[in-house]
């Protein structure tokens, strides 16, 4: 499945700091973290996850650090990829936004 960059928050770590750390670890890139777009909780059979999605601006080029495939796609094409069910709300939000050619 495809995933958006990010990951677990360490104890006592602000979400914005965790996102900066995860982007550095996963994409070897700097990022400016802006406003919170969405907070959602998804219940899987084995556990529940709370996700916090932020609007961000990359401040440097990216490269896959963990051997994962990486690509930019248009918002309209998000449904062509398979994402975890927990990401559905964000995908619907991104597809509903009409901000020109901004990357999602």
C-alpha positions as a LaTeX table, in Angstrom:
\begin{tabular}{lrrr}
\hline
Residue & $x$ (\AA) & $y$ (\AA) & $z$ (\AA) \\
\hline
Unk1 & 0.00 & 0.00 & 0.00 \\
Unk2 & 1.02 & 3.59 & $-0.55$ \\
Unk3 & 1.47 & 5.83 & 2.48 \\
Unk4 & 1.97 & 9.51 & 3.14 \\
Unk5 & 5.31 & 10.34 & 4.83 \\
Unk6 & 5.25 & 10.50 & 8.60 \\
Unk7 & 5.18 & 8.12 & 11.51 \\
Unk8 & 5.00 & 7.58 & 15.21 \\
Unk9 & 5.35 & 10.42 & 17.68 \\
Unk10 & 7.85 & 9.83 & 20.49 \\
Unk11 & 6.74 & 10.42 & 24.09 \\
Unk12 & 6.62 & 14.16 & 24.78 \\
Unk13 & 7.40 & 15.05 & 21.16 \\
Unk14 & 5.19 & 17.68 & 19.50 \\
Unk15 & 3.50 & 16.44 & 16.31 \\
Unk16 & 5.26 & 19.09 & 14.21 \\
Unk17 & 8.69 & 17.99 & 15.47 \\
Unk18 & 7.84 & 14.34 & 14.83 \\
Unk19 & 6.85 & 15.17 & 11.26 \\
Unk20 & 10.11 & 17.05 & 10.63 \\
Unk21 & 12.09 & 14.11 & 12.04 \\
Unk22 & 10.16 & 11.54 & 10.00 \\
Unk23 & 10.52 & 13.52 & 6.76 \\
Unk24 & 14.27 & 13.73 & 7.37 \\
Unk25 & 14.47 & 9.96 & 8.12 \\
Unk26 & 12.23 & 8.84 & 5.24 \\
Unk27 & 12.97 & 11.43 & 2.53 \\
Unk28 & 16.24 & 13.10 & 3.58 \\
Unk29 & 14.50 & 16.46 & 3.21 \\
Unk30 & 13.78 & 19.54 & 5.24 \\
Unk31 & 10.20 & 20.65 & 5.69 \\
Unk32 & 8.30 & 23.68 & 6.96 \\
Unk33 & 5.23 & 22.48 & 8.83 \\
Unk34 & 2.17 & 24.71 & 8.48 \\
Unk35 & $-1.42$ & 24.35 & 9.69 \\
Unk36 & $-3.09$ & 21.15 & 10.81 \\
Unk37 & $-5.43$ & 19.96 & 8.04 \\
Unk38 & $-7.10$ & 16.99 & 9.66 \\
Unk39 & $-7.04$ & 14.82 & 12.75 \\
Unk40 & $-8.76$ & 11.47 & 12.47 \\
Unk41 & $-8.91$ & 8.16 & 14.30 \\
Unk42 & $-9.30$ & 4.88 & 12.47 \\
Unk43 & $-10.18$ & 1.60 & 14.17 \\
Unk44 & $-8.56$ & $-1.51$ & 12.75 \\
Unk45 & $-9.35$ & $-4.96$ & 14.15 \\
Unk46 & $-6.03$ & $-5.11$ & 16.03 \\
Unk47 & $-5.67$ & $-1.46$ & 17.08 \\
Unk48 & $-6.78$ & 2.13 & 16.66 \\
Unk49 & $-4.60$ & 4.85 & 15.16 \\
Unk50 & $-4.88$ & 8.62 & 15.50 \\
Unk51 & $-3.49$ & 10.52 & 12.53 \\
Unk52 & $-2.62$ & 14.21 & 12.33 \\
Unk53 & $-2.18$ & 15.59 & 8.80 \\
Unk54 & $-0.39$ & 18.92 & 8.31 \\
Unk55 & 0.08 & 21.13 & 5.27 \\
Unk56 & 3.84 & 21.31 & 4.61 \\
Unk57 & 6.36 & 22.86 & 2.28 \\
Unk58 & 9.50 & 20.94 & 1.38 \\
Unk59 & 12.63 & 23.04 & 1.78 \\
Unk60 & 14.98 & 20.68 & $-0.07$ \\
Unk61 & 14.95 & 17.90 & $-2.62$ \\
Unk62 & 13.68 & 14.46 & $-1.59$ \\
Unk63 & 15.13 & 11.00 & $-2.00$ \\
Unk64 & 13.81 & 7.69 & $-0.73$ \\
Unk65 & 15.91 & 6.68 & 2.27 \\
Unk66 & 14.20 & 3.40 & 3.19 \\
Unk67 & 14.15 & 1.69 & $-0.19$ \\
Unk68 & 10.53 & 2.66 & $-0.80$ \\
Unk69 & 9.07 & 3.76 & $-4.11$ \\
Unk70 & 8.25 & 7.46 & $-4.12$ \\
Unk71 & 6.27 & 9.59 & $-6.56$ \\
Unk72 & 4.29 & 12.80 & $-6.94$ \\
Unk73 & 0.76 & 12.44 & $-8.25$ \\
Unk74 & $-2.12$ & 14.78 & $-8.98$ \\
Unk75 & $-4.91$ & 14.94 & $-6.42$ \\
Unk76 & $-7.35$ & 13.66 & $-9.01$ \\
Unk77 & $-5.22$ & 10.50 & $-9.34$ \\
Unk78 & $-5.15$ & 9.58 & $-5.65$ \\
Unk79 & $-7.81$ & 6.90 & $-6.18$ \\
Unk80 & $-5.53$ & 5.09 & $-8.64$ \\
Unk81 & $-3.29$ & 4.01 & $-5.75$ \\
Unk82 & $-4.12$ & 1.78 & $-2.79$ \\
Unk83 & $-3.78$ & 3.52 & 0.61 \\
Unk84 & $-4.52$ & 2.24 & 4.12 \\
Unk85 & $-8.17$ & 2.80 & 5.13 \\
Unk86 & $-7.03$ & 5.32 & 7.78 \\
Unk87 & $-5.96$ & 7.72 & 4.97 \\
Unk88 & $-9.41$ & 7.83 & 3.28 \\
Unk89 & $-10.55$ & 11.03 & 5.00 \\
Unk90 & $-7.40$ & 12.89 & 3.93 \\
Unk91 & $-7.67$ & 11.63 & 0.37 \\
Unk92 & $-11.28$ & 12.81 & 0.17 \\
Unk93 & $-10.25$ & 16.20 & 1.58 \\
Unk94 & $-7.37$ & 16.60 & $-0.88$ \\
Unk95 & $-9.53$ & 15.65 & $-3.84$ \\
Unk96 & $-12.20$ & 18.17 & $-2.81$ \\
Unk97 & $-9.72$ & 21.06 & $-2.73$ \\
Unk98 & $-9.27$ & 23.09 & $-5.89$ \\
Unk99 & $-5.90$ & 24.78 & $-5.42$ \\
Unk100 & $-4.63$ & 24.68 & $-8.98$ \\
Unk101 & $-1.64$ & 22.44 & $-9.51$ \\
Unk102 & $-0.42$ & 22.27 & $-5.92$ \\
Unk103 & 1.13 & 18.87 & $-5.16$ \\
Unk104 & $-0.62$ & 16.67 & $-2.63$ \\
\hline
\end{tabular}
